[in-house]
Amino acid sequence: MKKRIHFFILSSLFFLETNAQCAMCRAVLESNESQSVAEGINDGIVYLMAIPYILVGGIIYVIYRKFGAVKKNN
């Protein structure tokens, strides 16, 4: 259990500084002088990528809690 917690903490820290742009988006955005546009696009991509994982994790947690409560009552 301790290893899982350590793995979760370390893996969550690695996504803080990610580059989620595809090769074409990166090439177009790097040609512009404004780096704030590239950073904004990158943050948007990471945000859109994280939401499905959070939703699926929440659903799995609710199912786990529901079936865990049923086992305790029997």
Jmol script that loads the backbone (N, CA, C; Angstrom):
load data "model"
ATOM      1  N   MET A   1       0.830  -1.191   0.000  1.00  0.00           N
ATOM      2  CA  MET A   1       0.000   0.000   0.000  1.00  0.00           C
ATOM      3  C   MET A   1       0.874   1.253   0.000  1.00  0.00           C
ATOM      4  N   LYS A   2       1.961   1.202   0.747  1.00  0.00           N
ATOM      5  CA  LYS A   2       2.848   2.351   0.835  1.00  0.00           C
ATOM      6  C   LYS A   2       3.490   2.655  -0.516  1.00  0.00           C
ATOM      7  N   LYS A   3       3.814   1.595  -1.267  1.00  0.00           N
ATOM      8  CA  LYS A   3       4.409   1.779  -2.581  1.00  0.00           C
ATOM      9  C   LYS A   3       3.428   2.448  -3.542  1.00  0.00           C
ATOM     10  N   ARG A   4       2.164   2.092  -3.438  1.00  0.00           N
ATOM     11  CA  ARG A   4       1.145   2.699  -4.306  1.00  0.00           C
ATOM     12  C   ARG A   4       1.008   4.194  -4.026  1.00  0.00           C
ATOM     13  N   ILE A   5       1.027   4.558  -2.775  1.00  0.00           N
ATOM     14  CA  ILE A   5       0.902   5.967  -2.415  1.00  0.00           C
ATOM     15  C   ILE A   5       2.099   6.752  -2.934  1.00  0.00           C
ATOM     16  N   HIS A   6       3.292   6.193  -2.760  1.00  0.00           N
ATOM     17  CA  HIS A   6       4.496   6.865  -3.261  1.00  0.00           C
ATOM     18  C   HIS A   6       4.451   6.992  -4.779  1.00  0.00           C
ATOM     19  N   PHE A   7       4.018   5.924  -5.463  1.00  0.00           N
ATOM     20  CA  PHE A   7       3.926   5.966  -6.918  1.00  0.00           C
ATOM     21  C   PHE A   7       2.928   7.028  -7.371  1.00  0.00           C
ATOM     22  N   PHE A   8       1.779   7.115  -6.708  1.00  0.00           N
ATOM     23  CA  PHE A   8       0.765   8.101  -7.068  1.00  0.00           C
ATOM     24  C   PHE A   8       1.290   9.518  -6.877  1.00  0.00           C
ATOM     25  N   ILE A   9       1.963   9.763  -5.767  1.00  0.00           N
ATOM     26  CA  ILE A   9       2.486  11.107  -5.508  1.00  0.00           C
ATOM     27  C   ILE A   9       3.538  11.485  -6.539  1.00  0.00           C
ATOM     28  N   LEU A  10       4.461  10.568  -6.819  1.00  0.00           N
ATOM     29  CA  LEU A  10       5.508  10.866  -7.789  1.00  0.00           C
ATOM     30  C   LEU A  10       4.954  11.040  -9.196  1.00  0.00           C
ATOM     31  N   SER A  11       3.999  10.200  -9.590  1.00  0.00           N
ATOM     32  CA  SER A  11       3.447  10.330 -10.939  1.00  0.00           C
ATOM     33  C   SER A  11       2.607  11.591 -11.083  1.00  0.00           C
ATOM     34  N   SER A  12       1.965  12.044 -10.012  1.00  0.00           N
ATOM     35  CA  SER A  12       1.184  13.279 -10.106  1.00  0.00           C
ATOM     36  C   SER A  12       2.091  14.501 -10.193  1.00  0.00           C
ATOM     37  N   LEU A  13       3.298  14.419  -9.659  1.00  0.00           N
ATOM     38  CA  LEU A  13       4.219  15.543  -9.735  1.00  0.00           C
ATOM     39  C   LEU A  13       4.844  15.684 -11.114  1.00  0.00           C
ATOM     40  N   PHE A  14       4.943  14.606 -11.868  1.00  0.00           N
ATOM     41  CA  PHE A  14       5.577  14.664 -13.173  1.00  0.00           C
ATOM     42  C   PHE A  14       4.717  15.370 -14.211  1.00  0.00           C
ATOM     43  N   PHE A  15       3.408  15.373 -14.058  1.00  0.00           N
ATOM     44  CA  PHE A  15       2.574  16.002 -15.074  1.00  0.00           C
ATOM     45  C   PHE A  15       2.483  17.515 -14.887  1.00  0.00           C
ATOM     46  N   LEU A  16       3.068  18.055 -13.840  1.00  0.00           N
ATOM     47  CA  LEU A  16       3.003  19.490 -13.612  1.00  0.00           C
ATOM     48  C   LEU A  16       3.727  20.287 -14.697  1.00  0.00           C
ATOM     49  N   GLU A  17       4.782  19.725 -15.244  1.00  0.00           N
ATOM     50  CA  GLU A  17       5.567  20.433 -16.258  1.00  0.00           C
ATOM     51  C   GLU A  17       5.618  19.578 -17.517  1.00  0.00           C
ATOM     52  N   THR A  18       4.502  19.485 -18.234  1.00  0.00           N
ATOM     53  CA  THR A  18       4.442  18.645 -19.423  1.00  0.00           C
ATOM     54  C   THR A  18       4.276  19.502 -20.666  1.00  0.00           C
ATOM     55  N   ASN A  19       4.654  18.938 -21.778  1.00  0.00           N
ATOM     56  CA  ASN A  19       4.445  19.557 -23.079  1.00  0.00           C
ATOM     57  C   ASN A  19       3.508  18.649 -23.860  1.00  0.00           C
ATOM     58  N   ALA A  20       2.268  19.063 -23.991  1.00  0.00           N
ATOM     59  CA  ALA A  20       1.256  18.195 -24.570  1.00  0.00           C
ATOM     60  C   ALA A  20       0.917  18.554 -26.009  1.00  0.00           C
ATOM     61  N   GLN A  21       1.743  19.318 -26.661  1.00  0.00           N
ATOM     62  CA  GLN A  21       1.427  19.744 -28.011  1.00  0.00           C
ATOM     63  C   GLN A  21       1.882  18.701 -29.021  1.00  0.00           C
ATOM     64  N   CYS A  22       1.097  18.573 -30.080  1.00  0.00           N
ATOM     65  CA  CYS A  22       1.530  17.708 -31.171  1.00  0.00           C
ATOM     66  C   CYS A  22       2.626  18.429 -31.964  1.00  0.00           C
ATOM     67  N   ALA A  23       3.265  17.725 -32.859  1.00  0.00           N
ATOM     68  CA  ALA A  23       4.385  18.297 -33.608  1.00  0.00           C
ATOM     69  C   ALA A  23       3.950  19.490 -34.467  1.00  0.00           C
ATOM     70  N   MET A  24       2.782  19.402 -35.090  1.00  0.00           N
ATOM     71  CA  MET A  24       2.307  20.494 -35.946  1.00  0.00           C
ATOM     72  C   MET A  24       1.974  21.733 -35.115  1.00  0.00           C
ATOM     73  N   CYS A  25       1.296  21.543 -33.992  1.00  0.00           N
ATOM     74  CA  CYS A  25       0.954  22.692 -33.143  1.00  0.00           C
ATOM     75  C   CYS A  25       2.224  23.353 -32.617  1.00  0.00           C
ATOM     76  N   ARG A  26       3.178  22.550 -32.222  1.00  0.00           N
ATOM     77  CA  ARG A  26       4.435  23.096 -31.693  1.00  0.00           C
ATOM     78  C   ARG A  26       5.157  23.915 -32.763  1.00  0.00           C
ATOM     79  N   ALA A  27       5.209  23.407 -33.989  1.00  0.00           N
ATOM     80  CA  ALA A  27       5.915  24.115 -35.058  1.00  0.00           C
ATOM     81  C   ALA A  27       5.253  25.461 -35.360  1.00  0.00           C
ATOM     82  N   VAL A  28       3.938  25.487 -35.399  1.00  0.00           N
ATOM     83  CA  VAL A  28       3.226  26.729 -35.695  1.00  0.00           C
ATOM     84  C   VAL A  28       3.387  27.733 -34.555  1.00  0.00           C
ATOM     85  N   LEU A  29       3.268  27.262 -33.328  1.00  0.00           N
ATOM     86  CA  LEU A  29       3.336  28.170 -32.190  1.00  0.00           C
ATOM     87  C   LEU A  29       4.751  28.648 -31.906  1.00  0.00           C
ATOM     88  N   GLU A  30       5.758  27.842 -32.215  1.00  0.00           N
ATOM     89  CA  GLU A  30       7.133  28.285 -31.998  1.00  0.00           C
ATOM     90  C   GLU A  30       7.562  29.323 -33.022  1.00  0.00           C
ATOM     91  N   SER A  31       6.892  29.366 -34.165  1.00  0.00           N
ATOM     92  CA  SER A  31       7.240  30.366 -35.170  1.00  0.00           C
ATOM     93  C   SER A  31       6.776  31.761 -34.751  1.00  0.00           C
ATOM     94  N   ASN A  32       5.792  31.837 -33.870  1.00  0.00           N
ATOM     95  CA  ASN A  32       5.344  33.135 -33.348  1.00  0.00           C
ATOM     96  C   ASN A  32       6.327  33.635 -32.299  1.00  0.00           C
ATOM     97  N   GLU A  33       6.407  34.939 -32.149  1.00  0.00           N
ATOM     98  CA  GLU A  33       7.306  35.517 -31.151  1.00  0.00           C
ATOM     99  C   GLU A  33       6.710  35.467 -29.746  1.00  0.00           C
ATOM    100  N   SER A  34       5.398  35.425 -29.651  1.00  0.00           N
ATOM    101  CA  SER A  34       4.736  35.432 -28.350  1.00  0.00           C
ATOM    102  C   SER A  34       4.693  34.017 -27.772  1.00  0.00           C
ATOM    103  N   GLN A  35       5.425  33.800 -26.706  1.00  0.00           N
ATOM    104  CA  GLN A  35       5.427  32.494 -26.060  1.00  0.00           C
ATOM    105  C   GLN A  35       4.211  32.301 -25.161  1.00  0.00           C
ATOM    106  N   SER A  36       3.529  33.390 -24.824  1.00  0.00           N
ATOM    107  CA  SER A  36       2.355  33.255 -23.960  1.00  0.00           C
ATOM    108  C   SER A  36       1.227  32.522 -24.675  1.00  0.00           C
ATOM    109  N   VAL A  37       1.130  32.677 -25.984  1.00  0.00           N
ATOM    110  CA  VAL A  37       0.111  31.952 -26.743  1.00  0.00           C
ATOM    111  C   VAL A  37       0.411  30.459 -26.712  1.00  0.00           C
ATOM    112  N   ALA A  38       1.670  30.083 -26.884  1.00  0.00           N
ATOM    113  CA  ALA A  38       2.059  28.672 -26.856  1.00  0.00           C
ATOM    114  C   ALA A  38       1.808  28.066 -25.477  1.00  0.00           C
ATOM    115  N   GLU A  39       2.113  28.807 -24.432  1.00  0.00           N
ATOM    116  CA  GLU A  39       1.874  28.313 -23.076  1.00  0.00           C
ATOM    117  C   GLU A  39       0.383  28.153 -22.806  1.00  0.00           C
ATOM    118  N   GLY A  40      -0.424  29.073 -23.317  1.00  0.00           N
ATOM    119  CA  GLY A  40      -1.871  28.971 -23.149  1.00  0.00           C
ATOM    120  C   GLY A  40      -2.450  27.770 -23.863  1.00  0.00           C
ATOM    121  N   ILE A  41      -1.992  27.516 -25.082  1.00  0.00           N
ATOM    122  CA  ILE A  41      -2.452  26.347 -25.827  1.00  0.00           C
ATOM    123  C   ILE A  41      -2.035  25.068 -25.109  1.00  0.00           C
ATOM    124  N   ASN A  42      -0.809  25.023 -24.614  1.00  0.00           N
ATOM    125  CA  ASN A  42      -0.314  23.848 -23.911  1.00  0.00           C
ATOM    126  C   ASN A  42      -1.112  23.598 -22.633  1.00  0.00           C
ATOM    127  N   ASP A  43      -1.409  24.634 -21.880  1.00  0.00           N
ATOM    128  CA  ASP A  43      -2.209  24.487 -20.665  1.00  0.00           C
ATOM    129  C   ASP A  43      -3.614  23.993 -20.989  1.00  0.00           C
ATOM    130  N   GLY A  44      -4.192  24.473 -22.070  1.00  0.00           N
ATOM    131  CA  GLY A  44      -5.519  24.014 -22.476  1.00  0.00           C
ATOM    132  C   GLY A  44      -5.534  22.547 -22.855  1.00  0.00           C
ATOM    133  N   ILE A  45      -4.497  22.103 -23.535  1.00  0.00           N
ATOM    134  CA  ILE A  45      -4.416  20.694 -23.920  1.00  0.00           C
ATOM    135  C   ILE A  45      -4.286  19.810 -22.686  1.00  0.00           C
ATOM    136  N   VAL A  46      -3.442  20.209 -21.743  1.00  0.00           N
ATOM    137  CA  VAL A  46      -3.272  19.431 -20.513  1.00  0.00           C
ATOM    138  C   VAL A  46      -4.570  19.412 -19.715  1.00  0.00           C
ATOM    139  N   TYR A  47      -5.278  20.521 -19.658  1.00  0.00           N
ATOM    140  CA  TYR A  47      -6.556  20.590 -18.947  1.00  0.00           C
ATOM    141  C   TYR A  47      -7.572  19.643 -19.578  1.00  0.00           C
ATOM    142  N   LEU A  48      -7.683  19.672 -20.900  1.00  0.00           N
ATOM    143  CA  LEU A  48      -8.626  18.783 -21.578  1.00  0.00           C
ATOM    144  C   LEU A  48      -8.239  17.319 -21.425  1.00  0.00           C
ATOM    145  N   MET A  49      -6.960  17.028 -21.283  1.00  0.00           N
ATOM    146  CA  MET A  49      -6.508  15.656 -21.115  1.00  0.00           C
ATOM    147  C   MET A  49      -6.794  15.156 -19.693  1.00  0.00           C
ATOM    148  N   ALA A  50      -6.737  16.020 -18.692  1.00  0.00           N
ATOM    149  CA  ALA A  50      -6.874  15.604 -17.298  1.00  0.00           C
ATOM    150  C   ALA A  50      -8.323  15.356 -16.884  1.00  0.00           C
ATOM    151  N   ILE A  51      -9.268  16.076 -17.447  1.00  0.00           N
ATOM    152  CA  ILE A  51     -10.670  15.977 -17.021  1.00  0.00           C
ATOM    153  C   ILE A  51     -11.238  14.555 -17.163  1.00  0.00           C
ATOM    154  N   PRO A  52     -11.053  13.844 -18.277  1.00  0.00           N
ATOM    155  CA  PRO A  52     -11.594  12.481 -18.349  1.00  0.00           C
ATOM    156  C   PRO A  52     -11.005  11.548 -17.293  1.00  0.00           C
ATOM    157  N   TYR A  53      -9.732  11.690 -16.976  1.00  0.00           N
ATOM    158  CA  TYR A  53      -9.128  10.840 -15.951  1.00  0.00           C
ATOM    159  C   TYR A  53      -9.734  11.125 -14.578  1.00  0.00           C
ATOM    160  N   ILE A  54     -10.000  12.370 -14.284  1.00  0.00           N
ATOM    161  CA  ILE A  54     -10.611  12.728 -13.005  1.00  0.00           C
ATOM    162  C   ILE A  54     -12.033  12.168 -12.924  1.00  0.00           C
ATOM    163  N   LEU A  55     -12.797  12.290 -13.999  1.00  0.00           N
ATOM    164  CA  LEU A  55     -14.165  11.766 -14.006  1.00  0.00           C
ATOM    165  C   LEU A  55     -14.191  10.251 -13.851  1.00  0.00           C
ATOM    166  N   VAL A  56     -13.359   9.551 -14.588  1.00  0.00           N
ATOM    167  CA  VAL A  56     -13.325   8.086 -14.494  1.00  0.00           C
ATOM    168  C   VAL A  56     -12.869   7.668 -13.100  1.00  0.00           C
ATOM    169  N   GLY A  57     -11.885   8.359 -12.543  1.00  0.00           N
ATOM    170  CA  GLY A  57     -11.441   8.052 -11.184  1.00  0.00           C
ATOM    171  C   GLY A  57     -12.548   8.257 -10.165  1.00  0.00           C
ATOM    172  N   GLY A  58     -13.337   9.311 -10.331  1.00  0.00           N
ATOM    173  CA  GLY A  58     -14.466   9.553  -9.431  1.00  0.00           C
ATOM    174  C   GLY A  58     -15.521   8.476  -9.525  1.00  0.00           C
ATOM    175  N   ILE A  59     -15.815   8.027 -10.733  1.00  0.00           N
ATOM    176  CA  ILE A  59     -16.807   6.964 -10.925  1.00  0.00           C
ATOM    177  C   ILE A  59     -16.313   5.666 -10.296  1.00  0.00           C
ATOM    178  N   ILE A  60     -15.051   5.335 -10.504  1.00  0.00           N
ATOM    179  CA  ILE A  60     -14.490   4.122  -9.902  1.00  0.00           C
ATOM    180  C   ILE A  60     -14.526   4.208  -8.384  1.00  0.00           C
ATOM    181  N   TYR A  61     -14.243   5.376  -7.833  1.00  0.00           N
ATOM    182  CA  TYR A  61     -14.286   5.556  -6.384  1.00  0.00           C
ATOM    183  C   TYR A  61     -15.698   5.347  -5.847  1.00  0.00           C
ATOM    184  N   VAL A  62     -16.704   5.906  -6.521  1.00  0.00           N
ATOM    185  CA  VAL A  62     -18.091   5.745  -6.075  1.00  0.00           C
ATOM    186  C   VAL A  62     -18.509   4.281  -6.130  1.00  0.00           C
ATOM    187  N   ILE A  63     -18.144   3.583  -7.200  1.00  0.00           N
ATOM    188  CA  ILE A  63     -18.481   2.162  -7.321  1.00  0.00           C
ATOM    189  C   ILE A  63     -17.780   1.365  -6.226  1.00  0.00           C
ATOM    190  N   TYR A  64     -16.526   1.666  -5.977  1.00  0.00           N
ATOM    191  CA  TYR A  64     -15.777   0.967  -4.935  1.00  0.00           C
ATOM    192  C   TYR A  64     -16.425   1.178  -3.571  1.00  0.00           C
ATOM    193  N   ARG A  65     -16.799   2.411  -3.284  1.00  0.00           N
ATOM    194  CA  ARG A  65     -17.439   2.699  -1.993  1.00  0.00           C
ATOM    195  C   ARG A  65     -18.784   1.993  -1.864  1.00  0.00           C
ATOM    196  N   LYS A  66     -19.539   1.931  -2.967  1.00  0.00           N
ATOM    197  CA  LYS A  66     -20.857   1.294  -2.928  1.00  0.00           C
ATOM    198  C   LYS A  66     -20.723  -0.196  -2.665  1.00  0.00           C
ATOM    199  N   PHE A  67     -19.846  -0.868  -3.375  1.00  0.00           N
ATOM    200  CA  PHE A  67     -19.680  -2.301  -3.182  1.00  0.00           C
ATOM    201  C   PHE A  67     -18.966  -2.617  -1.875  1.00  0.00           C
ATOM    202  N   GLY A  68     -18.139  -1.736  -1.390  1.00  0.00           N
ATOM    203  CA  GLY A  68     -17.497  -1.913  -0.098  1.00  0.00           C
ATOM    204  C   GLY A  68     -18.499  -1.834   1.034  1.00  0.00           C
ATOM    205  N   ALA A  69     -19.491  -0.958   0.901  1.00  0.00           N
ATOM    206  CA  ALA A  69     -20.547  -0.823   1.912  1.00  0.00           C
ATOM    207  C   ALA A  69     -21.447  -2.055   1.917  1.00  0.00           C
ATOM    208  N   VAL A  70     -21.685  -2.659   0.766  1.00  0.00           N
ATOM    209  CA  VAL A  70     -22.527  -3.854   0.689  1.00  0.00           C
ATOM    210  C   VAL A  70     -21.845  -5.022   1.382  1.00  0.00           C
ATOM    211  N   LYS A  71     -20.555  -5.175   1.227  1.00  0.00           N
ATOM    212  CA  LYS A  71     -19.821  -6.272   1.864  1.00  0.00           C
ATOM    213  C   LYS A  71     -19.816  -6.131   3.369  1.00  0.00           C
ATOM    214  N   LYS A  72     -19.736  -4.915   3.909  1.00  0.00           N
ATOM    215  CA  LYS A  72     -19.724  -4.706   5.343  1.00  0.00           C
ATOM    216  C   LYS A  72     -21.070  -5.068   5.978  1.00  0.00           C
ATOM    217  N   ASN A  73     -22.175  -4.830   5.283  1.00  0.00           N
ATOM    218  CA  ASN A  73     -23.506  -5.106   5.831  1.00  0.00           C
ATOM    219  C   ASN A  73     -23.821  -6.592   5.859  1.00  0.00           C
ATOM    220  N   ASN A  74     -23.213  -7.384   5.018  1.00  0.00           N
ATOM    221  CA  ASN A  74     -23.518  -8.845   4.982  1.00  0.00           C
ATOM    222  C   ASN A  74     -22.740  -9.553   5.986  1.00  0.00           C
TER     223      ASN A  74
END
end "model"
wireframe off; spacefill off
backbone 0.3
color backbone group
